[in-house]
Structure formats: structure tokens, C-alpha cells
Amino acid sequence: MMLLRLLRHEASVGLRHEVLSLIRGGSLESSFRAAGVKVHSLGMRRGIPTLGAALGLRRRVARVAPDLLVGWLYHGNLAASFATRGFGSRPPVVWNIRHSPDDLSAERWLTARLIRFGARGSGKVRAVVYNSSTSARLHERLGYDVSNSQILPNGFDVERFAPSAEARRDLRRRLKLGEDAVIVGRIGRYHTMKGFELFLEAVSRPILERPEAHVLLAGRGVDPSNPGLAAAIEGHDLRERVHLLGPQEGLEHLLSGLDLLCSSSLFGEGFPNIVAEAMACGIPCVVTAVGDSAFLVGNEGRVVDPGDAKSLREALEEVLDLSGDQRRAMGLGGRRRVVEKFSSHRVFPQYVEVWRRAMMGEGP
């Protein structure tokens, strides 16, 4: 999503982009095409690189003859570097890293190997862009070059993500709840790193003690067919108070309907989009200190240590005990912070500058 937003912006400043996906399309392919971005696909099977795919990558890059190759995430970074080998005049390469590897043993084996392997090539690219200071620090600890690193946070459309009384009413109608219902949201794909079970453990008592309180869970794999999630909900006696929505489009409308958003991640976050988007919508946030979550929230929300269910529960209770006006005031403080520091108007020109400098042969 960040890449899509970035390319939409950069098209307006005269840069033309084409995207090469290693695997087949995906849910965002049509969105890239609608934004006027040409999309190529190598059609690789996930996790299975082949000689044919490698040769196809080189052929496609040679055919396009780009002025700059930008890798996006570990697989894309290494693919971008590999694609330039053998060129008479190599296009410069910029890597983008958007993950915080707190513990490599918690990563998939291939991802862990790619992270380690990337350290060897990090000094051979024009710039390595991290989306959080935590990510940069952890990668430098793993041997990544520090001379070409650049930290650029994610940027957000603060006009699209904005407070909305209408969204609040619509969400309660959708969930068949009264106007006075208080909704706590946890939104993200279902993955161990996201800490969904920890969140349910922490939120169970605050929810059960407040008849008007409900939980909204949404994201890929976050639906009734998920046995682990269903067991956790049942185990905490929350089946009547949890609403499982699965993947959602139009998150700005969903987020604006919440009263509180929680990010319970255990590890791996870089700069969590969902937290910044909720803040832009004027929704107060309770987060675990993973990646740059604490820096993002600042003093406009609550931050607790990852994996600490008791502290997370107390932070949730603290915010839920506030009056509606007090929660709204906290949320508006968070929106001001996002507008001032993380709006797309502030952040995206910095990406443009890094890429222009790389094309001119300069470092970050």
C-alpha cells in the first residue's frame, strides 16, 4: 500500500514507474494498473526461485532499461541487485526495508537467510531506505552497511484518513450495535507477530466489565474459519462481543468508526501503517513498543512492552475509562501529530529526492 501511494504521488512530479512482481499479481495489481503503472509478473511460485525466473527477470529489466531499480522488501531488494549483473552500464539500485528483525529465529527460514545474505550486498547499492529507526538499528547490528542508509517514515493521506461522525454511525449499524457502543479494534493480517491471542487475553476483562464495549477484528485470516482465533475467543468467553470481519477495503471508513485501536504486535513491525492511519482518523491508540510504534504514537496514546498482557490490559482499561470527549481529545492530539510529521505531503518528496540523487550517482 505504501508503494502504491508513493507511485501515485510520484507520477504527479514527472517520474514514470513500472512494477515487476516476482510472483503472480496479487490483490493490489488492479490498483497499480488503475494508477497508470505498468505491471510485469515473473509468475514465480512463492518461496521457490528458479533458473527460468532468474533469466526472465534479467530479460525484462534489460527490455525496460530503467534509469533506476528500486527493490521493495527483502526478495525484491536481492532481485533488483541480481537483475543488474552483466549489464554494460548498470542502473543504480536502491533498496527498501520495511521490517524489524528482532529475532531471526522467529522468521521463516528463507526470510532469515535473505536478511543475512542482504548484509553482504547492502554496501553495493546506492541507498538502503528503512521506514523506521528501529529497523535501521537492527539491520546495522546484522552487518548492513551504515554509510548509505536513509530513514524515511511512511507517509499518509490525512485528507482521506480523517475523523468522520458518519463512519461512526455506519459501523454501529453494520454491526447491529447501539449508538452508545464502544468499539475496540485490532486490524491486521493473522500472523504470530501480530499478537492477536495476546490482545484477546488483555482485552477480555475490560470488555466483559463494560456492557457497551465490543471488539472488532479484521484482516487477512481474521475470520470465523480461523481455528486458533476461534479458540482464543471462546476461551475468553468473548464470542458475543467479538466481531470478525476478515479482509476489508476502505479502511478509512472502518477506522473512523472505532473508539480505540490496539496494536499488540510481538515483533517484526517497522512503521505500522494501521496505527498512523487510525491516528489520522482521530482514534486513540494503545500499542506495544515494537518497531517505531512508540515513536509514532509519542505522547498522544499509550505504549507498553511487547508480550506483557497485564500492562496491555491496564492501558486499554485506562483509555476505556475516559469519557467520550476525553478519548476524542486524545485522538485529535494523535491526528495533529500525524499531520505535522507523517503526512504524504511531507514524506513523499523525501523519497523523490533519494531516488533523484541515486539516478545522478549520488548517495542518500
ROLODREN-572284 format. One line per 3 residues: for each residue x, y, z of C-alpha. Coordinates in steps of 0.001 Angstrom, whole numbers, plus 500000, padded with zeros to 6 digits. Layout:
BEGIN
X:Y:Z  ...
END
This chain:
BEGIN
500000:500000:500000  502837:502387:500803  504420:501691:497411
501095:502268:495663  500577:505590:497426  504147:506603:496663
503883:505847:492957  500604:507716:492684  502328:510754:494137
505486:510463:492061  503535:510245:488821  502430:513798:489579
506045:515029:489714  507066:513604:486353  508572:510224:487253
507371:507165:485339  507314:503788:487062  506851:500165:486129
506429:497405:488723  507852:493919:488359  506266:491372:490704
508229:488184:491357  505064:486143:491957  501729:486436:490218
499825:489686:490545  498033:489874:493849  495183:491854:495355
496773:495227:494559  497661:494582:490925  494474:496175:489625
495075:499206:491850  498554:499720:490404  497180:499417:486884
494377:501873:487673  497055:504316:488847  498649:504106:485396
501548:501882:486487  502559:499091:484109  502831:495779:485983
505034:492857:484943  504910:489448:486623  507513:486681:486603
504934:484170:487818  507292:482550:490322  505871:480157:492889
506139:481555:496386  509427:480600:498028  510724:478665:495006
513199:480660:492869  514059:479003:489552  516652:479494:486835
513879:480337:484388  512552:483065:486664  516051:484488:487146
516629:484657:483394  513167:486141:482888  513960:488827:485449
517140:489811:483625  515398:489881:480227  512544:492061:481443
514842:494559:483144  517046:494729:480043  513968:495336:477885
512707:498199:480069  516219:499684:480540  515314:501659:483666
517217:504675:484954  516809:503282:488484  515906:499919:490001
514137:500066:493360  513837:496899:495425  510860:496617:497769
511247:494180:500702  513971:491530:501004  513105:489374:497987
512668:492427:495774  515891:494003:497019  518029:490995:496127
516176:490547:492833  516902:494171:491905  520607:493733:492622
520773:490430:490747  519000:491915:487734  521788:494462:487154
524595:491913:486896  526053:491633:483429  524735:494988:482237
527294:497061:480349  526062:500138:482180  524306:499088:485343
521318:501132:486500  521717:502258:490117  519835:500270:492754
518002:501443:495876  516714:499005:498482  513653:499479:500689
513483:497608:504003  510234:497759:505954  510687:495140:508661
512354:494963:512084  514082:491591:512594  514137:491478:516382
514798:487729:516403  515838:485847:513272  514787:482549:514831
511197:483799:514714  511387:484399:510951  510647:481891:508207
513880:480129:507304  514065:481620:503816  513353:485146:505085
516038:484768:507764  518568:483645:505137  517648:486530:502837
518087:489007:505695  521561:487681:506468  522536:487445:502807
521399:491020:502267  524094:492286:504617  526721:491259:502050
525168:493302:499275  523939:496293:501258  527081:498321:500650
526914:497826:496866  523657:499706:496315  523176:503434:496103
520949:503670:499169  519162:501455:501679  515930:503109:502797
514423:501988:506120  510952:503020:507214  511914:503132:510896
514945:503902:513035  514420:500588:514838  514680:498702:511556
517874:500555:510626  519463:499813:514005  518590:496108:513930
519907:495675:510378  523116:497508:511171  523569:495078:514064
523319:492264:511496  526102:493768:509405  524259:496035:506973
526279:498949:505659  525666:502213:507514  527223:504607:505010
524294:504551:502593  521351:504133:504973  518410:506513:504974
515408:506541:507338  512148:507707:505774  508869:507048:507604
505702:506019:505830  503542:508846:504540  499761:509079:504928
496894:510797:503151  495493:512867:506015  492595:514083:503886
491422:510544:503120  492090:509330:506679  490189:511831:508788
487602:511867:511609  484050:511072:510487  480862:511074:512562
479107:509380:509655  481603:506485:509707  480947:506016:513409
477194:505720:512838  477658:503433:509819  479889:500992:511687
477388:500601:514524  474584:499993:512072  476695:497443:510232
477464:495548:513462  473856:495967:514703  475002:497856:517800
473538:500844:519605  474844:504376:519190  476474:504216:522629
478550:501115:521795  482291:501475:522428  484371:499569:519850
487985:498496:520298  489689:497470:517066  492638:495222:516228
493287:495220:512482  495957:493339:510563  496725:490037:508882
496671:486977:511100  500295:486158:511956  502189:485201:515103
503987:488548:515093  500679:490447:515373  499809:489028:518808
496075:488506:518288  495855:485977:521124  497713:488351:523455
495290:491111:522530  492257:488931:523287  493733:487948:526634
494371:491597:527520  491073:492987:526289  488795:490287:527713
488350:491725:531196  487901:495368:530100  485297:494246:527549
483394:491874:529810  483218:494501:532585  481658:497052:530231
478308:496004:528706  478587:498638:525977  482069:497522:524847
482800:495374:521785  485846:494160:519862  486304:494412:516109
488909:492184:514431  489703:492482:510727  492384:491423:508293
493523:488530:506126  492918:485272:508016  490927:487072:510717
487583:485345:510265  485449:482595:511870  487223:479874:509863
490472:480524:511761  490589:477760:514440  493257:479385:516610
491411:482679:516726  488054:480985:517329  489540:479008:520240
491002:482151:521835  487687:483996:521541  485811:481057:523056
488419:480601:525776  487970:484179:526952  484160:483972:526729
484089:486758:524122  482003:485094:521408  479102:487546:521933
481369:490577:521980  483818:489995:519126  483042:490869:515506
485227:489123:512896  485253:490916:509548  488128:489345:507612
489901:491419:504910  488461:494879:504396  488646:497607:501795
488092:501262:502567  489888:501132:505899  489499:504858:506435
485740:504425:506945  486245:501435:509252  488921:503106:511354
486917:506297:511775  484123:504248:513347  486274:502925:516205
486709:504347:519689  490134:502828:520272  492703:500936:518193
495219:498489:519633  498428:497190:518063  499538:494176:520095
502475:493142:517906  505144:490977:519480  507977:491592:516995
508750:492432:513380  506957:495753:512911  508789:498577:511185
506472:501565:510977  502894:500286:511416  500576:501838:508838
497397:500914:510671  498396:502882:513775  499210:506029:511819
496010:505694:509779  493922:505324:512945  495656:508344:514461
494929:510354:511311  491266:509381:511768  491358:510830:515287
491267:507425:517020  493381:506996:520198  495845:504100:520102
497324:501647:522579  500441:499997:521141  503279:497697:522072
506796:499099:521744  507738:497188:518596  509475:498869:515678
508788:502605:515716  505306:502285:517247  506317:504220:520374
507901:506991:518296  504818:507163:516090  502372:507479:518997
504586:509816:521048  502655:511259:523989  499311:511012:522196
498459:507429:523168  499656:504596:525400  502723:502386:524896
503515:499118:526709  506186:496444:526431  505541:493684:523869
504220:490404:525249  503033:491937:528538  499316:491118:528702
498869:492735:532129  500328:496087:531053  498363:495978:527822
495142:495293:529735  495805:498192:532124  496498:500574:529241
493287:499526:527485  491330:499966:530717  492833:503403:531240
491682:504663:527851  488278:502953:528074  487706:504622:531457
487983:508050:529830  484841:509871:528804  483939:510013:525138
485097:513643:524980  488420:512761:526605  489028:509933:524134
488201:512249:521245  490640:514861:522587  493368:512198:522797
492572:511088:519272  492727:514607:517875  496128:515040:519503
497274:511959:517610  495862:513314:514348  497795:516558:514800
500988:514537:515254  500438:512566:512032  499551:515707:510060
502656:517520:511290  505194:514694:510955  503926:511866:508737
501619:513283:506078  502323:512223:502499  502956:515872:501568
505922:515876:503948  507299:512372:503410  506905:511567:499700
509133:514403:498415  511922:512901:500521  511599:509623:498576
511686:511565:495324  514893:513252:496438  516599:509961:497387
515672:508444:494012  516753:511506:492028  520105:511573:493819
520580:507857:493117  519947:508429:489407  522541:511212:489439
525090:508859:491017  524945:510356:494486  524352:508696:497853
521468:509410:500226
END
